[in-house]
Amino acid sequence: MADRPTSPIDPEIISRVHKIDLRARLVVEGYVSGLHKSPYKGFSVEFAEHREYVPGDDLRYLDWKVFGKSDRYYVKQYEEETNLVCQALLDVSESMDFSTGDVLKKDYALTLAAAISYLVIKQHDAVGMVTFDDAVREVLQPGSSEGQLRRVFTLLEECETGGETSIGKVLAGVAERVRKRGLVVLISDLVGPVDEVLAGLRRLRSRGHDIIVMHVLDPAELTFPFERLTLFEGLEAYPDLLADPKALREAYMSGVDECMRKLRAGCLAERIDLVEMNTETPLDIALSSYLAKRAGC
């Protein structure tokens, strides 16, 4: 097996590339061939259902008979368009605006969301986007056109980090809203009570969704490398703290280990993919490694 080329998408490059569409293409075109196996065994045009028109949809598929009856625009959706609907849930809470290295968790997560969207659309499947902190902030309904990809990139370019996180509540709300079974990709640092996160994920899983959790963390959150007296800036509901790291390290690492153990066990029990992503790891390598593993399942 030939050696793979050196990754061009290290965290420093991500930090210097500001346009989200370019970031996504750099990540995807370097290594990754797809999010799931191609469904096409020949071209299928069997009618499946109607969905509401969104700007950018191909006007050839507008159903004028339905418009005449309802005065609303709907497009005909065919089987090859409905193979997969992917809903990406992106955490834009304040804790995502953190870094001790070259790239913010937020930027890593935004690029990840863009890359996944790019993959899904290029496979002629549909992708939607939900951004959230303590509540849902933006909702982009699923679509499969090139215009949808532009809408995804625009939404991500305009994303700003917000307040506290309430993942459990948001996931419960999404479970009620997203009725059609599909793929749900949660991209978050998962700050908050682990039991609430797992309860929200179970709620989604009970609806029959295939779920991938992309757990994005800064390396310092995993290793707590601080040595000298440090002022730790509080994020979300946490206050600032001036402390000797040596006095905190054992309790902090014990807490991290316990949270990770519960997350892994909870996701395994529900057959949810938990992907641990360190912002120090080149994103294309992290993503392609996971997708290769998933394809082999």
URPE-V960148 format. One record per pair of residues at least 12 apart in sequence whose ideal C-beta (glycine too) atoms are under 10 Angstrom apart, sorted by the first residue. I is the first residue (numbers start at 1). J is the second residue. Records with the same first field share a line. If there is no record, write none. Layout:
# URPE-V960148
I: J ; J
This chain:
# URPE-V960148
4: 30 ; 31 ; 285 ; 288
5: 30 ; 31
6: 282
7: 27 ; 30 ; 31 ; 281 ; 282 ; 283 ; 284 ; 285 ; 286 ; 288
8: 26 ; 27 ; 29 ; 30 ; 31 ; 282 ; 284
9: 23 ; 26 ; 27 ; 28 ; 30 ; 31 ; 111 ; 115 ; 282 ; 283 ; 284 ; 285 ; 286 ; 287
10: 102 ; 103 ; 280 ; 281 ; 282 ; 283 ; 284 ; 285
11: 99 ; 101 ; 102 ; 103 ; 104 ; 107 ; 108 ; 278 ; 279 ; 280 ; 281 ; 282 ; 283
12: 101 ; 102 ; 103 ; 282
13: 26 ; 102 ; 103 ; 282 ; 283
14: 26 ; 27 ; 102 ; 103 ; 104 ; 107 ; 108 ; 110 ; 111 ; 279 ; 282 ; 283 ; 284
15: 99 ; 101 ; 102 ; 103 ; 104 ; 107 ; 108 ; 279
16: 102 ; 103
17: 107 ; 111
18: 107 ; 157
19: 114 ; 153 ; 157
20: 107 ; 110 ; 111 ; 113 ; 114 ; 115 ; 117 ; 152 ; 153 ; 154 ; 155 ; 156 ; 157 ; 158 ; 159
21: 114 ; 117 ; 118 ; 149 ; 150 ; 152 ; 153 ; 154 ; 156 ; 157
22: 111 ; 114 ; 153
23: 107 ; 108 ; 110 ; 111 ; 112 ; 114 ; 115 ; 118 ; 153 ; 156 ; 283
24: 110 ; 111 ; 112 ; 113 ; 114 ; 115 ; 116 ; 117 ; 118 ; 119 ; 149 ; 152 ; 153 ; 156 ; 283
25: 114 ; 115 ; 118
26: 111 ; 115 ; 283 ; 284
27: 111 ; 112 ; 114 ; 115 ; 116 ; 118 ; 119 ; 282 ; 283 ; 284 ; 285 ; 286 ; 287 ; 288
28: 114 ; 115 ; 116 ; 117 ; 118 ; 119 ; 122 ; 284 ; 287 ; 288
29: 115 ; 118 ; 122 ; 284
30: 282 ; 283 ; 284 ; 285 ; 287 ; 288
31: 282 ; 284 ; 285 ; 287 ; 288 ; 289 ; 291 ; 292
32: 115 ; 116 ; 118 ; 119 ; 284 ; 287 ; 288 ; 289 ; 290 ; 291 ; 292
33: 119 ; 122 ; 123 ; 288 ; 291 ; 292 ; 295
34: 119 ; 120 ; 122 ; 123 ; 125 ; 291 ; 295
35: 84 ; 86 ; 115 ; 116 ; 117 ; 118 ; 119 ; 120 ; 122 ; 123 ; 125 ; 127 ; 183 ; 185 ; 212 ; 287 ; 291 ; 294 ; 295
36: 83 ; 84 ; 86 ; 119 ; 120 ; 123 ; 125 ; 183 ; 210 ; 291 ; 294 ; 295
37: 123 ; 295
38: 83 ; 123 ; 124
39: 79 ; 80 ; 82 ; 83 ; 84 ; 123 ; 124 ; 125
40: 80 ; 83 ; 123 ; 124
42: 80
43: 80
44: 78 ; 79 ; 80 ; 81 ; 83
45: 76 ; 78 ; 79 ; 80 ; 81
46: 78 ; 79 ; 80 ; 82
47: 76 ; 77 ; 78 ; 79
48: 76 ; 77 ; 78 ; 79 ; 80 ; 81 ; 82 ; 83
49: 74 ; 76 ; 77 ; 78 ; 79 ; 81 ; 82 ; 180
50: 63 ; 66 ; 74 ; 75 ; 76 ; 77
51: 74 ; 75 ; 76 ; 77 ; 81 ; 82 ; 126 ; 141 ; 142 ; 143
52: 72 ; 73 ; 74 ; 75 ; 141
53: 67 ; 72 ; 73 ; 74 ; 75 ; 143
54: 73 ; 75 ; 140 ; 141 ; 142 ; 143 ; 145 ; 147 ; 148 ; 151
55: 143 ; 145 ; 147 ; 148 ; 150 ; 151
56: 143 ; 145 ; 146 ; 147 ; 148 ; 149 ; 150 ; 151
57: 73 ; 74 ; 75 ; 77 ; 143 ; 144 ; 145 ; 147 ; 148
58: 75 ; 76 ; 144 ; 145 ; 146 ; 147
59: 73 ; 75
60: 75 ; 76
61: 74 ; 75 ; 76 ; 77 ; 78 ; 81
62: 74 ; 75 ; 76
63: 75 ; 76 ; 77
75: 143 ; 145
77: 126 ; 144
80: 124 ; 125 ; 144
81: 124 ; 125 ; 126 ; 143 ; 144 ; 145
82: 125 ; 126 ; 142 ; 144 ; 180 ; 182
83: 123 ; 124 ; 125 ; 126 ; 144 ; 182
84: 120 ; 123 ; 124 ; 125 ; 126 ; 127 ; 142 ; 144 ; 182 ; 183 ; 210
85: 120 ; 125 ; 126 ; 127 ; 128 ; 142 ; 143 ; 144 ; 178 ; 180 ; 181 ; 182 ; 183 ; 184 ; 209
86: 116 ; 117 ; 119 ; 120 ; 121 ; 123 ; 125 ; 126 ; 127 ; 128 ; 129 ; 142 ; 144 ; 182 ; 183 ; 184 ; 185 ; 210 ; 212
87: 126 ; 127 ; 128 ; 129 ; 130 ; 139 ; 140 ; 141 ; 142 ; 174 ; 177 ; 178 ; 180 ; 182 ; 183 ; 184 ; 185 ; 186 ; 204 ; 209 ; 211
88: 112 ; 113 ; 114 ; 116 ; 117 ; 120 ; 127 ; 128 ; 129 ; 130 ; 131 ; 140 ; 142 ; 152 ; 156 ; 183 ; 184 ; 185 ; 186 ; 187 ; 212 ; 214
89: 113 ; 128 ; 129 ; 130 ; 131 ; 132 ; 136 ; 167 ; 170 ; 171 ; 174 ; 178 ; 184 ; 185 ; 186 ; 187 ; 188 ; 200 ; 204 ; 211 ; 213 ; 214
90: 106 ; 109 ; 110 ; 112 ; 113 ; 114 ; 129 ; 130 ; 131 ; 132 ; 137 ; 138 ; 155 ; 156 ; 159 ; 185 ; 186 ; 187 ; 188 ; 214
91: 105 ; 106 ; 109 ; 113 ; 131 ; 132 ; 133 ; 161 ; 162 ; 165 ; 167 ; 170 ; 186 ; 187 ; 188 ; 189 ; 190 ; 191 ; 192 ; 214 ; 216
92: 106 ; 109 ; 110 ; 131 ; 132 ; 133 ; 137 ; 138 ; 156 ; 159 ; 160 ; 161 ; 162 ; 163 ; 165 ; 187 ; 188
93: 106 ; 131 ; 132 ; 133 ; 134 ; 137 ; 161 ; 162 ; 163 ; 164 ; 165 ; 166 ; 167 ; 170 ; 188 ; 189 ; 191 ; 192 ; 235 ; 236
94: 106 ; 133 ; 134 ; 161 ; 162 ; 163 ; 164 ; 165 ; 191 ; 234 ; 235 ; 236 ; 237 ; 238
95: 133 ; 161 ; 164 ; 165 ; 188 ; 189 ; 190 ; 191 ; 192 ; 218 ; 221 ; 235 ; 236 ; 237 ; 238
96: 108 ; 109 ; 110 ; 133 ; 159 ; 161 ; 162 ; 165 ; 187 ; 188 ; 189 ; 191 ; 216 ; 218 ; 235 ; 236
97: 160 ; 161 ; 162 ; 235
98: 161 ; 189 ; 191 ; 217 ; 218 ; 220 ; 221 ; 233 ; 235 ; 279
99: 218 ; 219 ; 220 ; 279
100: 218 ; 219 ; 220 ; 221 ; 223 ; 225 ; 226 ; 279 ; 280
101: 218 ; 219 ; 220 ; 278 ; 279 ; 280
102: 279 ; 280
103: 218 ; 279 ; 280 ; 283
104: 161 ; 216 ; 218 ; 279
105: 161 ; 187 ; 188 ; 189 ; 191 ; 216 ; 217 ; 218 ; 221 ; 277 ; 279
106: 159 ; 160 ; 161 ; 189 ; 216 ; 279
107: 279 ; 283
108: 187 ; 189 ; 214 ; 216 ; 217 ; 218 ; 277 ; 278 ; 279 ; 280 ; 281 ; 283 ; 286
109: 156 ; 159 ; 187 ; 188 ; 189 ; 214 ; 216 ; 277 ; 279 ; 283
110: 131 ; 153 ; 155 ; 156 ; 157 ; 159 ; 187
111: 156 ; 283 ; 284 ; 287
112: 185 ; 187 ; 214 ; 216 ; 275 ; 277 ; 283 ; 286 ; 287
113: 127 ; 129 ; 131 ; 152 ; 153 ; 155 ; 156 ; 159 ; 185 ; 187 ; 214
114: 129 ; 149 ; 152 ; 153 ; 155 ; 156 ; 157
115: 283 ; 284 ; 287 ; 288
116: 129 ; 152 ; 183 ; 185 ; 187 ; 212 ; 214 ; 287 ; 291
117: 129 ; 140 ; 148 ; 149 ; 151 ; 152 ; 153 ; 155 ; 156 ; 185
118: 149 ; 152 ; 153
119: 287 ; 291
120: 142 ; 144 ; 148 ; 149 ; 152 ; 183 ; 185
121: 143 ; 144 ; 145 ; 146 ; 147 ; 148 ; 149 ; 150 ; 152
122: 146 ; 149
123: 144
124: 144 ; 145
125: 142 ; 144 ; 182 ; 183
126: 141 ; 142 ; 143 ; 144 ; 145 ; 148 ; 180 ; 182
127: 140 ; 142 ; 143 ; 144 ; 148 ; 149 ; 151 ; 152 ; 182 ; 183 ; 185
128: 140 ; 141 ; 142 ; 143 ; 148 ; 151 ; 152 ; 178 ; 182 ; 184
129: 141 ; 142 ; 148 ; 151 ; 152 ; 155 ; 156 ; 159 ; 185
130: 155 ; 170 ; 173 ; 174 ; 177 ; 178 ; 184 ; 186
131: 155 ; 156 ; 158 ; 159 ; 160 ; 161 ; 162 ; 170 ; 187
132: 162 ; 165 ; 166 ; 167 ; 169 ; 170 ; 171 ; 173 ; 174 ; 186 ; 188
133: 161 ; 162 ; 163 ; 164 ; 165 ; 166 ; 167 ; 170 ; 236
134: 162 ; 163 ; 164 ; 165 ; 166 ; 167 ; 169 ; 170 ; 192 ; 236 ; 237
135: 162 ; 163 ; 164 ; 166 ; 169 ; 170 ; 173
136: 169 ; 170 ; 173 ; 174 ; 177
137: 159 ; 160 ; 162 ; 163 ; 170
138: 155 ; 156 ; 158 ; 159
139: 155 ; 174 ; 177
140: 152 ; 154 ; 155 ; 156
142: 178 ; 180 ; 182
161: 235
162: 236
163: 236 ; 237
164: 191 ; 192 ; 235 ; 236 ; 237 ; 238
165: 188 ; 189 ; 190 ; 191 ; 192 ; 193 ; 196 ; 197 ; 235 ; 236 ; 237
166: 192 ; 193 ; 196 ; 200
167: 186 ; 188 ; 189 ; 190 ; 191 ; 192 ; 193 ; 194 ; 196 ; 197 ; 198 ; 199 ; 200 ; 201
168: 192 ; 193 ; 194 ; 195 ; 196 ; 197 ; 198 ; 199 ; 200 ; 201 ; 202 ; 203
169: 192 ; 196 ; 199 ; 200
170: 186 ; 188 ; 200
171: 184 ; 186 ; 188 ; 196 ; 197 ; 198 ; 199 ; 200 ; 201 ; 202 ; 203 ; 204 ; 205 ; 211
172: 196 ; 199 ; 200 ; 201 ; 202 ; 203 ; 204
173: 200 ; 203
174: 186 ; 200 ; 203 ; 204 ; 207 ; 209
175: 200 ; 201 ; 202 ; 203 ; 204 ; 205 ; 206 ; 207 ; 209
176: 203 ; 207
178: 204 ; 207 ; 209
179: 207
180: 207 ; 208 ; 209
181: 207 ; 208 ; 209 ; 210
182: 207 ; 208 ; 209 ; 210
183: 209 ; 210 ; 211 ; 212
184: 201 ; 204 ; 205 ; 207 ; 209 ; 210 ; 211 ; 212 ; 213 ; 272
185: 210 ; 211 ; 212 ; 213 ; 214 ; 273 ; 275
186: 200 ; 201 ; 204 ; 211 ; 212 ; 213 ; 214 ; 215 ; 272 ; 274
187: 212 ; 213 ; 214 ; 215 ; 216 ; 275 ; 277
188: 213 ; 214 ; 215 ; 216 ; 217
189: 214 ; 215 ; 216 ; 217 ; 218 ; 221 ; 235 ; 277 ; 279
190: 213 ; 214 ; 215 ; 216 ; 217 ; 259 ; 260 ; 263 ; 274
191: 217 ; 221 ; 235 ; 236 ; 237 ; 238 ; 259
192: 236 ; 237 ; 259
193: 259
194: 258 ; 259 ; 260 ; 261 ; 262 ; 263 ; 266
195: 262 ; 266
197: 213 ; 215 ; 259 ; 262 ; 263 ; 266 ; 267
198: 262 ; 263 ; 265 ; 266 ; 267 ; 269 ; 270 ; 272
199: 266
201: 213 ; 263 ; 266 ; 267 ; 270 ; 272 ; 274
202: 266 ; 267 ; 269 ; 270 ; 272
204: 270 ; 272
205: 267 ; 269 ; 270 ; 271 ; 272
206: 270
209: 272
210: 271 ; 272 ; 273
211: 267 ; 270 ; 271 ; 272 ; 273 ; 274
212: 267 ; 272 ; 273 ; 274 ; 275 ; 290 ; 294
213: 263 ; 266 ; 267 ; 272 ; 273 ; 274 ; 275 ; 276 ; 277
214: 273 ; 274 ; 275 ; 276 ; 277 ; 286 ; 287 ; 290
215: 260 ; 263 ; 264 ; 267 ; 274 ; 275 ; 276 ; 277 ; 278
216: 275 ; 276 ; 277 ; 278 ; 279 ; 283 ; 286
217: 256 ; 260 ; 276 ; 277 ; 278 ; 279 ; 280
218: 278 ; 279 ; 280
219: 278 ; 279 ; 280 ; 281
220: 279 ; 280
221: 252 ; 256 ; 278 ; 279
222: 253 ; 256 ; 260 ; 276 ; 278 ; 280
223: 249 ; 253 ; 256 ; 278
224: 245 ; 248 ; 249 ; 250 ; 252 ; 253 ; 256
225: 245 ; 249
226: 243 ; 244 ; 245 ; 246 ; 248 ; 249 ; 252
227: 244 ; 245 ; 246 ; 249
228: 244 ; 245 ; 246
229: 242 ; 243 ; 244 ; 245 ; 246
230: 242 ; 243 ; 244 ; 245 ; 248
231: 243
232: 245 ; 248
260: 274 ; 276
263: 276
264: 276
273: 290 ; 293 ; 294 ; 297
275: 287 ; 289 ; 290 ; 291 ; 293 ; 294
276: 290
277: 290
